[in-house]
Amino acid sequence: MIIYNVTVNIENDVREEWLQWMKEKHIPDVMGTGYFLESKICKVLVDEEQGTTYSIQYTCENMSKLEEYQREDSPRLQKEHGDKYAEKFVAFRTLLEIV
């Protein structure tokens, strides 16, 4: 099993709107692609100089399904997020293997 982890630091002035959009729109859209078995969103418990950091984790059966998602759907979904919250966030992605 693979965890596709997306860490996002979002500016506080749009944090509540972003969190609602993530829960109601973006995460359901990602899950709707059919590549992931489950998802969760977690607040990272650190003191930030600015913004709030979240970890969004998607569990995938194997690397080939994740690679297919990254080819077929990820560019469109990342663009939608980037267009909606341009200049209001920074993000990075990490792959984890459940052992």
N, C-alpha and C positions, 0 to 999 in steps of 0.2 A: 504494500500500500504506500502511496505517495501523498504527502500533504503539500499542496501548492499554497504557500503563505504570501499574502500581500500585506506589507506594512505601509500604512498611510499616516502621515502627519498632516492634519487638516487645521486650517486657521480657525480660531475660536469664534470669529464673527459669523461663520457659516456652519459651525460644527453640528448644531441641532438639526438644521435642514439637511445637511449631508448624511447624517446618521439615519434619519428617516428615509431619505432617498435610497440609501444603501439597503436598508431592511425591506423596503416596499418595492423597489424597482431593480436596482443593480444586482443584488445577490440572487433574487428570484430569476432574473434573466440569465445569469451565469449557470444556476442550477438547471434551468430550463433547456440548456444545451444537451443535457443527458450524459455528460462526461464525468460528473462528480456524484459521489454517494451521499455526502453530507457537507454541511458548511456550518461555520460559527464565526461570530465576530466578537473580539475581545478588546477591552480597553487596556493599553499598556500602562502599568502603574509606576510611572516615573515622573519626577518633576521636570517640566519642560520650560524652557525659556520663552517659547512661543508655540501656540497650537496645542493640539491633543493628538496622541498617537494611538492608532488602532491596528490590530492584527486580524486580518480576515483569512480564515483557513478553510480550504476546500480539500476534501479527501477524495482521492482518485484511485481506482483499482490498480493501475500500472502506468509505467512511463509512456508506453505507446499511446494510450488514451489521452494522457496529458499533452503529448506532442501534437496529437491531432487537434485537440482543443486550441492549442497555441497557434496552429496553422489556420484553422477554420473559423474560429469565433473570437478569440482573444483580441485581435487587432480592432475589430469593430466595437467591442465592449470597452476596451481601454480608451479608444477615441471618444466614445460617448461620455465617459467619465471625465476625460481631459478637457473636452469642450465645455462641459457643464461647470466644472470647477477650476478652470484655467487660472494659474497664478495663485491659487488658494491652497495648494497641497504639494507635498513631495511624496513619492512612493518608491518602494523597491520590493522585489520579489525574491523569495527563497524557496528552494525545493528541499523537502525533508523526507526521509524514508523511515517508515515505522518498522522497527526491528524487534 
